[in-house]
Amino acid sequence: MSALLDQQVTIVTGGAQGIGLAIAEAVLAHGGSVLVADVDGGKAAEAVAPLAAEGANIAAAACDVTAERGWAELVEKCLER
């Protein structure tokens, strides 16, 4: 594991699958922490569960990026963690 992103937190939207999940995994590989957000919060939680079980500092959240309120709630959740 690289320490390039040590002490850094990344919010990855659309992170429940595909490119978004790959980005989250890359951030983790470089020492960062990740909050995976997706409009389907359940799918995001399922996607991060195996990584979290391995000890990765990763969490999931539901977020509709088309709604300003969704962004505000997502940032609040990130700050709380």
N, CA, C and O of each residue as an XYZ file, in Angstrom:
324
protein
N       0.835     -1.190      0.000
C       0.000      0.000      0.000
C       0.873      1.243      0.000
O       1.844      1.336      0.752
N       0.527      2.171     -0.829
C       1.212      3.447     -0.924
C       0.623      4.421      0.094
O      -0.546      4.303      0.462
N       1.414      5.362      0.539
C       0.935      6.362      1.495
C       0.656      7.695      0.811
O       0.540      8.726      1.474
N       0.549      7.672     -0.503
C       0.330      8.883     -1.280
C      -0.876      9.687     -0.786
O      -0.824     10.916     -0.743
N      -1.945      9.012     -0.419
C      -3.171      9.682      0.009
C      -3.442      9.536      1.499
O      -4.576      9.710      1.944
N      -2.420      9.220      2.264
C      -2.565      9.072      3.710
C      -3.198     10.327      4.301
O      -2.803     11.445      3.969
N      -4.180     10.136      5.178
C      -4.880     11.226      5.859
C      -5.801     12.019      4.920
O      -6.259     13.104      5.279
N      -6.073     11.487      3.730
C      -6.962     12.152      2.778
C      -8.266     11.373      2.682
O      -8.273     10.146      2.775
N      -9.368     12.092      2.495
C     -10.677     11.465      2.331
C     -11.202     11.831      0.954
O     -11.135     12.986      0.534
N     -11.724     10.833      0.260
C     -12.276     11.031     -1.074
C     -13.732     10.606     -1.082
O     -14.075      9.530     -0.592
N     -14.583     11.447     -1.638
C     -15.968     11.079     -1.882
C     -16.040     10.640     -3.331
O     -15.678     11.394     -4.234
N     -16.509      9.419     -3.554
C     -16.652      8.894     -4.905
C     -18.137      8.725     -5.185
O     -18.800      7.894     -4.564
N     -18.660      9.512     -6.118
C     -20.069      9.395     -6.486
C     -20.200      8.344     -7.587
O     -19.289      8.151     -8.392
N     -21.335      7.678     -7.606
C     -21.530      6.595     -8.560
C     -20.575      5.449     -8.279
O     -20.136      4.751     -9.192
N     -20.258      5.264     -7.004
C     -19.208      4.330     -6.617
C     -19.659      2.915     -6.306
O     -18.856      2.113     -5.831
N     -20.910      2.584     -6.557
C     -21.393      1.249     -6.223
C     -20.933      0.184     -7.209
O     -21.046     -1.011     -6.934
N     -20.418      0.611     -8.354
C     -19.989     -0.360     -9.360
C     -19.085      0.315    -10.394
O     -18.903      1.532    -10.376
N     -18.535     -0.477    -11.272
C     -17.805      0.007    -12.423
C     -16.636      0.924    -12.099
O     -15.851      0.667    -11.187
N     -16.543      1.993    -12.865
C     -15.424      2.931    -12.740
C     -15.399      3.576    -11.359
O     -14.325      3.762    -10.785
N     -16.562      3.919    -10.820
C     -16.606      4.537     -9.495
C     -16.024      3.640     -8.420
O     -15.264      4.104     -7.570
N     -16.371      2.366     -8.446
C     -15.837      1.428     -7.465
C     -14.345      1.227     -7.677
O     -13.594      1.100     -6.709
N     -13.908      1.198     -8.926
C     -12.476      1.058     -9.215
C     -11.696      2.263     -8.691
O     -10.579      2.112     -8.196
N     -12.274      3.442     -8.797
C     -11.631      4.648     -8.253
C     -11.527      4.532     -6.732
O     -10.484      4.844     -6.156
N     -12.595      4.089     -6.087
C     -12.563      3.917     -4.637
C     -11.466      2.940     -4.236
O     -10.733      3.193     -3.280
N     -11.345      1.836     -4.948
C     -10.312      0.847     -4.643
C      -8.911      1.424     -4.860
O      -7.991      1.111     -4.105
N      -8.743      2.260     -5.881
C      -7.440      2.882     -6.134
C      -7.071      3.851     -5.018
O      -5.914      3.907     -4.600
N      -8.042      4.610     -4.537
C      -7.794      5.531     -3.414
C      -7.350      4.743     -2.194
O      -6.389      5.118     -1.523
N      -8.049      3.648     -1.907
C      -7.667      2.804     -0.773
C      -6.254      2.255     -0.952
O      -5.483      2.209      0.007
N      -5.912      1.842     -2.157
C      -4.588      1.274     -2.425
C      -3.474      2.280     -2.184
O      -2.325      1.905     -1.946
N      -3.820      3.563     -2.245
C      -2.825      4.612     -2.016
C      -2.953      5.234     -0.628
O      -2.434      6.322     -0.377
N      -3.649      4.534      0.274
C      -3.684      4.955      1.662
C      -4.791      5.906      2.053
O      -4.827      6.361      3.196
N      -5.690      6.222      1.150
C      -6.763      7.153      1.460
C      -7.971      6.481      2.075
O      -8.061      5.254      2.123
N      -8.885      7.286      2.539
C     -10.175      6.842      3.054
C     -11.231      7.229      2.033
O     -11.070      8.207      1.303
N     -12.323      6.453      1.983
C     -13.314      6.686      0.930
C     -14.732      6.661      1.492
O     -15.074      5.828      2.331
N     -15.534      7.585      1.014
C     -16.974      7.543      1.221
C     -17.576      7.326     -0.163
O     -17.529      8.208     -1.020
N     -18.138      6.144     -0.365
C     -18.747      5.789     -1.641
C     -20.204      6.220     -1.611
O     -20.967      5.801     -0.741
N     -20.579      7.053     -2.558
C     -21.950      7.538     -2.642
C     -22.590      7.035     -3.925
O     -21.950      6.976     -4.974
N     -23.849      6.678     -3.826
C     -24.586      6.230     -4.997
C     -26.057      6.504     -4.761
O     -26.513      6.517     -3.617
N     -26.790      6.719     -5.814
C     -28.223      6.945     -5.674
C     -28.884      5.722     -5.049
O     -29.913      5.843     -4.384
N     -28.304      4.556     -5.257
C     -28.773      3.315     -4.632
C     -27.877      3.025     -3.432
O     -26.858      2.345     -3.553
N     -28.270      3.547     -2.278
C     -27.460      3.395     -1.074
C     -27.241      1.951     -0.664
O     -26.180      1.604     -0.145
N     -28.241      1.104     -0.894
C     -28.098     -0.312     -0.565
C     -27.039     -0.981     -1.415
O     -26.259     -1.796     -0.922
N     -27.014     -0.640     -2.682
C     -26.008     -1.197     -3.589
C     -24.614     -0.705     -3.205
O     -23.642     -1.456     -3.284
N     -24.521      0.546     -2.795
C     -23.233      1.088     -2.346
C     -22.755      0.349     -1.104
O     -21.576      0.010     -0.996
N     -23.662      0.100     -0.172
C     -23.304     -0.621      1.053
C     -22.826     -2.033      0.741
O     -21.856     -2.507      1.332
N     -23.499     -2.701     -0.181
C     -23.078     -4.044     -0.592
C     -21.699     -4.022     -1.237
O     -20.895     -4.929     -1.022
N     -21.424     -2.991     -2.022
C     -20.148     -2.895     -2.724
C     -18.977     -2.678     -1.768
O     -17.894     -3.222     -1.982
N     -19.190     -1.888     -0.717
C     -18.078     -1.572      0.187
C     -17.905     -2.592      1.306
O     -16.850     -2.642      1.939
N     -18.928     -3.404      1.556
C     -18.870     -4.352      2.674
C     -17.641     -5.253      2.652
O     -16.991     -5.393      3.688
N     -17.285     -5.874      1.518
C     -16.099     -6.738      1.528
C     -14.806     -5.965      1.808
O     -13.902     -6.479      2.467
N     -14.725     -4.744      1.311
C     -13.526     -3.927      1.537
C     -13.431     -3.515      3.002
O     -12.353     -3.553      3.596
N     -14.561     -3.121      3.579
C     -14.586     -2.740      4.996
C     -14.250     -3.940      5.879
O     -13.576     -3.798      6.900
N     -14.722     -5.121      5.481
C     -14.442     -6.331      6.262
C     -12.955     -6.658      6.277
O     -12.463     -7.296      7.207
N     -12.244     -6.219      5.245
C     -10.790     -6.424      5.170
C     -10.027     -5.338      5.920
O      -8.797     -5.351      5.957
N     -10.762     -4.391      6.523
C     -10.126     -3.343      7.305
C      -9.945     -2.019      6.594
O      -9.335     -1.102      7.143
N     -10.468     -1.903      5.378
C     -10.349     -0.642      4.647
C     -11.201      0.431      5.315
O     -12.275      0.140      5.843
N     -10.722      1.664      5.290
C     -11.465      2.793      5.839
C     -12.400      3.304      4.745
O     -12.098      4.271      4.046
N     -13.538      2.630      4.617
C     -14.491      2.924      3.553
C     -15.899      2.841      4.116
O     -16.181      2.019      4.988
N     -16.770      3.684      3.622
C     -18.166      3.694      4.047
C     -19.026      4.001      2.835
O     -18.531      4.453      1.802
N     -20.305      3.750      2.974
C     -21.249      3.986      1.887
C     -22.331      4.960      2.323
O     -22.650      5.075      3.506
N     -22.886      5.656      1.344
C     -23.982      6.581      1.610
C     -24.853      6.684      0.373
O     -24.379      6.547     -0.755
N     -26.123      6.924      0.600
C     -27.039      7.199     -0.504
C     -26.951      8.682     -0.832
O     -26.921      9.525      0.065
N     -26.908      8.996     -2.124
C     -26.870     10.404     -2.521
C     -27.376     10.556     -3.945
O     -26.917      9.867     -4.857
N     -28.321     11.459     -4.125
C     -28.781     11.841     -5.455
C     -28.020     13.111     -5.813
O     -28.327     14.187     -5.299
N     -27.031     12.990     -6.689
C     -26.165     14.133     -6.997
C     -26.885     15.230     -7.784
O     -26.335     16.313     -7.987
N     -28.109     14.951     -8.224
C     -28.859     15.985     -8.936
C     -29.592     16.922     -7.981
O     -30.175     17.919     -8.406
N     -29.561     16.595     -6.679
C     -30.251     17.411     -5.678
C     -29.234     18.074     -4.757
O     -28.389     17.399     -4.168
N     -29.317     19.391     -4.633
C     -28.393     20.121     -3.766
C     -28.452     19.611     -2.325
O     -27.425     19.522     -1.654
N     -29.630     19.284     -1.863
C     -29.776     18.771     -0.501
C     -28.989     17.469     -0.324
O     -28.412     17.225      0.736
N     -28.970     16.642     -1.361
C     -28.211     15.399     -1.311
C     -26.738     15.647     -1.095
O     -26.089     14.937     -0.328
N     -26.209     16.649     -1.764
C     -24.789     16.996     -1.600
C     -24.509     17.470     -0.186
O     -23.521     17.064      0.426
N     -25.370     18.320      0.329
C     -25.164     18.846      1.680
C     -25.160     17.711      2.701
O     -24.318     17.685      3.597
N     -26.090     16.780      2.570
C     -26.155     15.644      3.494
C     -24.938     14.738      3.352
O     -24.435     14.204      4.340
N     -24.466     14.566      2.118
C     -23.296     13.723      1.882
C     -22.053     14.325      2.519
O     -21.281     13.612      3.161
N     -21.854     15.593      2.354
C     -20.683     16.255      2.955
C     -20.774     16.204      4.473
O     -19.765     15.996      5.145
N     -21.971     16.392      5.020
C     -22.166     16.308      6.478
C     -21.795     14.917      6.991
O     -21.111     14.778      8.006
N     -22.254     13.898      6.278
C     -21.921     12.526      6.688
C     -20.413     12.285      6.632
O     -19.846     11.628      7.505
N     -19.782     12.819      5.607
C     -18.325     12.668      5.485
C     -17.620     13.352      6.652
O     -16.687     12.784      7.221
N     -18.037     14.530      7.010
C     -17.417     15.262      8.106
C     -17.640     14.551      9.442
O     -16.766     14.572     10.308
N     -18.800     13.926      9.612
C     -19.074     13.194     10.842
C     -18.145     11.999     11.014
O     -17.733     11.689     12.132
N     -17.816     11.330      9.923
C     -16.918     10.166      9.987
C     -15.511     10.604     10.272
O     -14.611      9.769     10.362
